[in-house]
Amino acid sequence: MSTPPRSRRLAPATVAVAGGRPPRDQGAPVNPPVVLSSTYTSTGEPGEDLLYARYDTETWWPLEQTLATLEQAELPGLVFSSGMGAIDALLRLAEPRSAIVVPRHAYLATLTAVREQADREGTVVREVDIADTEQVVAALRPAGEPAASLLWVESPTNPMLEVADVPALAAAAREAGALCVVDNTFATPLVQRPLTQGADVVVHSVTKHLAGHSDVVLGAALTSDPELRRRLHARRTTGGAIPGPFETWLALRGLRTLALRVERAQANALELARRLAEHPAVAHVGHPGLPTHPQHERAAALMDGFGSILTLRPAGGAAAADAVTRNVDVWLPATSLGGVESSLERRRRLAAEVPTVPEDLLRLSVGIEDVEDLWADLDGALETAARSLQAVSR
């Protein structure tokens, strides 16, 4: 890979486009090639050369380096076959019979993995309100109980959009002797860079905003600590959670438009949140960009934007929320998030979802469509849902 000469750090929008390009030799391709090989020619004692594609392959490198530059990691990232592959490797950094502090609201599969690890290894799980800094700090080393070896942070959280004070939590974890891992999937490195705020590791579901087109399942972990990276690389190699070459290439291609997608989706989300807050058929809207959000000022201070996820609770409860999902045409009723298309789902339709998530809460992932089309579709679905509930109540 070539690195163009520069006198200053490139902006993230430029890095997403320029990162991971091949050397600028005469006649060279503009895009990195996809190498399809499970093994490599090797004689004598294995050295630093490529040996076997489960250990390492040059098809991963352009994406790993570009993500590292975006997150301002001092070492290349590590790509995994899925976000959960990366999360599993990170959770195994926790010491047996220690404690893991996690947000009470977080990615459902993460909470499931934490609880399964607790059953398997005797780890203590402490679930906290990640936006309550004092509560989180107290959970790291409570008197008479096992100390935490791992603090897991989501900010904003999934799906409740609570915003954590990442610098304060990272400093507290370091003082307590715990690793601080931040899931940066919702924000992306264009909105916040937790490594620069003191976190030890950043994890992404590349499936979501980074790849951005709902056609790839991929994960990544990034750190500036050589020993942590060595351990994560060893876990990826042994566990076999390696991505395929085509998926990695597609993710890098999707990453090229990250800045444009994030800019448009964030603008759409904030505009929709403002309008929905005034809608007669809406009981509550959650979005860090609204002054009514409990951590609005924190988000404004720590983030370079407010993200493109919002929550909506229609008047009329879960029945109204389900009616909205049935009556949209532009919005896609589906799980996952971060694609170019706008999608929505009622989270408590999933039996395993955290019970403190309201039954009527819709999580909206705002895409890059025309905001007026998104608004007209959502407004119409809300009004249709309200009319249908009124008819039933008569």
C-alpha positions as CSV (number, residue, x, y, z in Angstrom):
1,M,0.0,0.0,0.0
2,S,1.2,3.5,-0.8
3,T,0.9,6.5,1.5
4,P,0.8,9.8,-0.3
5,P,3.2,12.4,1.1
6,R,1.4,14.9,3.4
7,S,2.3,17.6,5.8
8,R,-0.7,17.1,8.1
9,R,-3.2,14.4,9.1
10,L,-5.8,13.8,6.5
11,A,-9.4,14.4,7.3
12,P,-11.4,11.2,8.0
13,A,-13.5,11.8,4.9
14,T,-10.3,11.7,2.8
15,V,-8.9,8.7,4.6
16,A,-12.0,6.7,3.9
17,V,-11.5,7.3,0.2
18,A,-7.7,7.2,-0.1
19,G,-6.8,4.6,2.5
20,G,-5.6,1.1,1.4
21,R,-4.8,2.0,-2.2
22,P,-2.1,0.0,-4.0
23,P,1.3,1.7,-4.8
24,R,1.1,4.3,-7.5
25,D,3.3,2.4,-10.0
26,Q,2.8,3.0,-13.7
27,G,-0.1,0.7,-14.8
28,A,-1.0,-0.3,-11.3
29,P,-4.7,-0.9,-10.4
30,V,-6.5,1.8,-8.4
31,N,-8.1,-0.7,-6.1
32,P,-6.4,-3.5,-4.1
33,P,-6.8,-7.0,-5.6
34,V,-8.7,-9.9,-4.2
35,V,-6.3,-12.7,-3.5
36,L,-7.9,-16.1,-3.6
37,S,-5.4,-18.5,-1.9
38,S,-5.7,-20.6,1.2
39,T,-1.9,-21.1,1.5
40,Y,1.4,-19.6,0.4
41,T,4.6,-21.0,-1.0
42,S,7.0,-21.6,2.0
43,T,10.2,-23.4,2.5
44,G,12.5,-23.7,5.6
45,E,11.7,-22.0,8.9
46,P,8.5,-19.9,8.8
47,G,9.3,-16.2,9.2
48,E,7.4,-13.0,8.7
49,D,6.2,-14.1,5.3
50,L,2.6,-15.2,4.6
51,L,2.1,-18.8,5.4
52,Y,-1.6,-19.8,5.6
53,A,-4.7,-17.7,5.1
54,R,-6.2,-18.4,8.5
55,Y,-3.1,-16.6,10.1
56,D,-3.0,-13.6,7.7
57,T,-3.7,-12.6,4.1
58,E,-2.9,-9.5,2.1
59,T,-6.6,-9.1,1.2
60,W,-7.3,-8.0,4.8
61,W,-4.5,-5.4,5.0
62,P,-6.1,-2.5,3.1
63,L,-9.2,-2.5,5.2
64,E,-7.3,-3.1,8.5
65,Q,-5.0,-0.2,7.8
66,T,-7.7,2.2,6.7
67,L,-9.9,1.4,9.8
68,A,-6.8,2.0,12.0
69,T,-6.2,5.4,10.4
70,L,-9.8,6.4,10.9
71,E,-9.8,5.3,14.5
72,Q,-6.3,6.8,15.0
73,A,-5.0,3.5,16.2
74,E,-1.2,3.1,16.1
75,L,-1.4,-0.5,14.9
76,P,-3.3,-2.1,12.0
77,G,-6.8,-3.3,12.9
78,L,-7.9,-6.9,12.9
79,V,-10.9,-7.9,10.8
80,F,-13.2,-10.7,11.9
81,S,-15.8,-12.8,10.2
82,S,-18.5,-10.9,12.0
83,G,-19.0,-8.3,14.7
84,M,-19.7,-11.1,17.1
85,G,-16.5,-12.8,16.2
86,A,-14.6,-9.7,17.3
87,I,-16.8,-9.3,20.4
88,D,-16.2,-12.9,21.4
89,A,-12.4,-12.4,21.1
90,L,-12.6,-9.3,23.2
91,L,-14.7,-10.8,25.9
92,R,-12.1,-13.5,26.4
93,L,-9.7,-10.9,27.5
94,A,-11.6,-10.8,30.8
95,E,-10.0,-12.7,33.6
96,P,-11.9,-15.8,34.9
97,R,-13.8,-15.1,38.2
98,S,-13.3,-11.4,37.8
99,A,-16.2,-9.0,36.9
100,I,-17.3,-7.6,33.5
101,V,-19.1,-4.3,33.7
102,V,-21.6,-3.9,30.8
103,P,-24.4,-1.4,29.9
104,R,-27.8,-2.7,30.9
105,H,-28.9,-1.6,27.4
106,A,-26.5,-2.9,24.7
107,Y,-26.4,-5.0,21.6
108,L,-28.5,-8.0,22.5
109,A,-26.0,-10.6,21.2
110,T,-23.3,-8.9,23.3
111,L,-25.3,-9.2,26.5
112,T,-26.1,-12.8,25.6
113,A,-22.4,-13.6,25.1
114,V,-21.4,-11.9,28.3
115,R,-24.0,-14.0,30.3
116,E,-22.9,-17.2,28.6
117,Q,-19.3,-16.5,29.5
118,A,-20.3,-15.8,33.1
119,D,-22.0,-19.2,33.2
120,R,-18.9,-20.9,31.6
121,E,-16.1,-19.2,33.5
122,G,-17.6,-17.9,36.7
123,T,-17.3,-14.3,35.6
124,V,-19.5,-11.8,37.5
125,V,-21.6,-9.6,35.3
126,R,-22.5,-6.1,36.6
127,E,-25.1,-4.3,34.4
128,V,-25.1,-0.5,34.8
129,D,-26.6,2.6,33.4
130,I,-23.6,3.5,31.2
131,A,-24.7,7.2,31.1
132,D,-24.4,7.3,35.0
133,T,-20.7,7.8,35.4
134,E,-20.7,7.5,39.1
135,Q,-22.6,4.2,39.0
136,V,-20.2,2.8,36.4
137,V,-17.1,3.8,38.4
138,A,-18.6,2.2,41.6
139,A,-19.2,-1.0,39.7
140,L,-15.5,-1.4,38.8
141,R,-14.3,-2.1,42.3
142,P,-17.1,-2.6,44.8
143,A,-15.9,-3.4,48.4
144,G,-15.9,-7.1,49.2
145,E,-16.7,-8.2,45.6
146,P,-14.6,-9.3,42.6
147,A,-12.9,-6.4,40.8
148,A,-13.7,-5.8,37.1
149,S,-11.1,-6.8,34.6
150,L,-13.2,-5.5,31.7
151,L,-15.4,-2.5,31.2
152,W,-17.6,-2.7,28.1
153,V,-19.0,0.6,26.8
154,E,-21.6,1.3,24.1
155,S,-22.2,5.0,23.3
156,P,-24.8,5.7,22.1
157,T,-26.3,2.4,23.4
158,N,-28.4,0.0,21.4
159,P,-31.3,0.7,21.3
160,M,-31.9,3.3,24.0
161,L,-29.3,5.8,22.7
162,E,-27.7,6.6,26.1
163,V,-24.5,8.5,25.8
164,A,-21.5,7.7,28.0
165,D,-18.7,9.9,29.2
166,V,-16.1,7.8,27.5
167,P,-13.0,9.8,28.6
168,A,-14.1,9.6,32.3
169,L,-15.0,5.9,32.1
170,A,-11.7,5.0,30.3
171,A,-9.7,6.8,33.0
172,A,-11.6,5.1,35.8
173,A,-11.1,1.7,34.2
174,R,-7.4,2.3,33.9
175,E,-7.2,3.3,37.5
176,A,-9.1,0.2,38.5
177,G,-6.9,-2.0,36.5
178,A,-9.6,-2.9,34.0
179,L,-9.5,-2.9,30.2
180,C,-11.9,-0.4,28.5
181,V,-13.6,-1.6,25.3
182,V,-15.9,0.7,23.4
183,D,-18.3,-0.6,20.7
184,N,-18.3,2.3,18.2
185,T,-20.7,0.8,15.8
186,F,-23.4,3.4,16.2
187,A,-21.2,6.4,16.1
188,T,-18.5,5.3,13.5
189,P,-15.0,6.8,13.7
190,L,-16.4,9.9,11.8
191,V,-18.4,10.8,14.9
192,Q,-16.2,9.7,17.8
193,R,-12.8,8.0,18.2
194,P,-12.7,6.3,21.6
195,L,-9.0,5.4,21.4
196,T,-8.2,9.1,21.5
197,Q,-10.4,9.4,24.6
198,G,-8.5,6.7,26.5
199,A,-10.2,3.4,25.5
200,D,-8.0,0.4,25.1
201,V,-9.8,-1.3,22.3
202,V,-12.5,-0.2,19.8
203,V,-14.8,-2.8,18.2
204,H,-17.1,-2.5,15.2
205,S,-19.8,-4.4,13.5
206,V,-18.5,-3.5,10.0
207,T,-21.7,-5.0,8.8
208,K,-23.5,-1.8,9.7
209,H,-22.4,1.8,8.9
210,L,-18.8,1.1,7.8
211,A,-19.7,-1.3,4.9
212,G,-23.0,0.4,4.7
213,H,-25.0,-1.5,2.1
214,S,-26.5,-4.4,4.0
215,D,-24.6,-7.0,1.9
216,V,-21.7,-7.9,4.2
217,V,-21.3,-9.5,7.6
218,L,-17.9,-8.5,9.1
219,G,-16.3,-7.2,12.3
220,A,-13.2,-5.4,13.4
221,A,-11.2,-4.6,16.5
222,L,-8.6,-1.9,16.8
223,T,-6.0,-1.1,19.5
224,S,-2.7,0.8,19.9
225,D,-1.5,-1.8,22.5
226,P,0.9,-4.4,20.9
227,E,0.2,-7.0,23.5
228,L,-3.6,-6.7,23.2
229,R,-3.3,-6.9,19.5
230,R,-1.2,-10.0,19.7
231,R,-3.7,-11.7,22.0
232,L,-6.6,-10.7,19.7
233,H,-4.7,-12.0,16.7
234,A,-4.0,-15.3,18.4
235,R,-7.7,-15.6,19.3
236,R,-8.8,-14.9,15.8
237,T,-6.3,-17.5,14.4
238,T,-7.2,-20.2,16.9
239,G,-11.0,-19.5,16.9
240,G,-11.1,-19.2,13.1
241,A,-13.3,-16.2,13.0
242,I,-11.7,-14.9,9.8
243,P,-13.4,-13.0,7.0
244,G,-13.5,-14.1,3.4
245,P,-11.6,-12.1,0.8
246,F,-14.7,-10.9,-1.1
247,E,-16.5,-9.7,2.1
248,T,-13.4,-7.8,3.1
249,W,-13.1,-6.2,-0.4
250,L,-16.8,-5.3,-0.4
251,A,-16.5,-3.7,3.0
252,L,-13.6,-1.5,1.9
253,R,-15.6,-0.5,-1.2
254,G,-18.5,0.4,1.0
255,L,-16.2,2.4,3.3
256,R,-15.3,4.7,0.4
257,T,-18.6,6.5,0.7
258,L,-18.8,6.5,4.5
259,A,-18.4,10.3,5.0
260,L,-21.1,11.1,2.5
261,R,-23.5,8.5,3.9
262,V,-22.9,9.6,7.5
263,E,-23.4,13.2,6.7
264,R,-26.6,12.6,4.8
265,A,-28.0,10.1,7.3
266,Q,-27.2,12.3,10.3
267,A,-28.9,15.3,8.7
268,N,-32.0,13.2,7.8
269,A,-32.2,11.7,11.3
270,L,-32.0,15.1,13.1
271,E,-34.6,16.6,10.8
272,L,-37.0,13.7,11.3
273,A,-36.4,13.7,15.1
274,R,-37.4,17.4,15.2
275,R,-40.5,16.8,13.2
276,L,-41.5,13.7,15.1
277,A,-41.2,15.5,18.4
278,E,-44.1,17.7,17.2
279,H,-46.2,14.9,15.8
280,P,-49.6,14.4,17.5
281,A,-49.4,10.6,17.0
282,V,-46.0,10.4,18.7
283,A,-45.6,9.9,22.5
284,H,-41.8,10.2,22.6
285,V,-38.7,10.6,20.4
286,G,-35.2,9.8,21.4
287,H,-32.2,11.3,19.6
288,P,-28.9,12.7,21.1
289,G,-29.3,15.8,18.8
290,L,-32.5,16.9,20.5
291,P,-32.1,19.3,23.5
292,T,-34.6,17.1,25.4
293,H,-32.2,14.1,25.3
294,P,-30.8,13.5,28.8
295,Q,-27.2,13.5,27.5
296,H,-27.5,16.1,24.7
297,E,-24.8,18.4,26.1
298,R,-22.5,15.5,26.6
299,A,-23.0,14.2,23.1
300,A,-22.4,17.8,21.7
301,A,-19.1,18.0,23.7
302,L,-17.7,14.5,23.0
303,M,-19.0,13.7,19.5
304,D,-18.7,15.2,16.0
305,G,-22.4,14.7,15.3
306,F,-25.3,12.9,16.8
307,G,-25.6,9.7,14.7
308,S,-28.3,8.5,12.4
309,I,-30.3,6.2,14.8
310,L,-33.4,7.5,16.6
311,T,-36.1,5.9,18.7
312,L,-39.8,6.5,18.4
313,R,-42.7,5.5,20.7
314,P,-46.1,6.1,18.9
315,A,-49.1,7.0,20.9
316,G,-51.1,3.8,21.3
317,G,-48.4,1.5,22.6
318,A,-47.1,-1.7,21.0
319,A,-50.1,-2.1,18.8
320,A,-49.5,1.3,17.3
321,A,-45.8,0.5,16.8
322,D,-46.6,-2.7,15.0
323,A,-49.2,-0.9,12.9
324,V,-46.5,1.6,11.8
325,T,-44.2,-1.1,10.6
326,R,-47.0,-2.7,8.6
327,N,-47.9,0.6,6.9
328,V,-44.6,2.0,5.7
329,D,-43.5,1.7,2.1
330,V,-40.2,3.5,1.9
331,W,-39.0,2.4,5.3
332,L,-37.9,-1.2,5.5
333,P,-39.2,-3.3,8.4
334,A,-36.1,-5.2,9.3
335,T,-33.5,-5.8,11.9
336,S,-29.8,-4.6,11.6
337,L,-29.0,-1.0,10.8
338,G,-26.5,1.4,9.1
339,G,-27.4,0.7,5.5
340,V,-28.1,3.2,2.8
341,E,-31.8,2.3,3.2
342,S,-33.9,3.5,6.2
343,S,-35.2,0.7,8.4
344,L,-37.2,0.3,11.5
345,E,-38.3,-2.4,14.0
346,R,-40.0,-2.8,17.3
347,R,-37.3,-4.2,19.4
348,R,-39.4,-6.0,22.0
349,R,-40.8,-8.2,19.3
350,L,-37.6,-10.1,20.0
351,A,-38.3,-12.3,23.1
352,A,-34.7,-11.9,24.4
353,E,-34.7,-8.1,24.3
354,V,-33.9,-6.4,27.6
355,P,-37.2,-5.9,29.5
356,T,-36.4,-2.3,30.4
357,V,-36.7,-1.5,26.7
358,P,-40.3,-0.2,26.3
359,E,-42.7,-2.5,24.5
360,D,-43.7,0.2,22.0
361,L,-40.2,1.4,21.2
362,L,-39.3,1.5,17.5
363,R,-35.6,1.8,16.6
364,L,-35.2,3.7,13.4
365,S,-32.0,3.5,11.3
366,V,-32.1,6.5,9.0
367,G,-30.6,6.1,5.6
368,I,-29.7,8.4,2.7
369,E,-33.1,8.8,0.9
370,D,-34.7,12.1,0.4
371,V,-35.9,13.3,3.8
372,E,-39.3,14.4,2.5
373,D,-40.0,10.9,1.2
374,L,-39.0,9.5,4.5
375,W,-41.1,12.0,6.4
376,A,-44.2,11.5,4.2
377,D,-44.0,7.7,4.5
378,L,-43.6,7.8,8.3
379,D,-46.2,10.5,8.8
380,G,-48.7,8.5,6.8
381,A,-47.9,5.3,8.7
382,L,-48.4,7.1,12.0
383,E,-51.7,8.5,11.0
384,T,-52.9,5.2,9.6
385,A,-51.9,3.5,12.8
386,A,-53.7,6.1,14.9
387,R,-56.9,5.8,12.8
388,S,-56.9,2.0,13.0
389,L,-56.6,2.0,16.8
390,Q,-59.4,4.6,17.1
391,A,-61.6,2.3,15.0
392,V,-60.9,-0.7,17.2
393,S,-61.6,1.3,20.4
394,R,-65.1,2.4,19.2
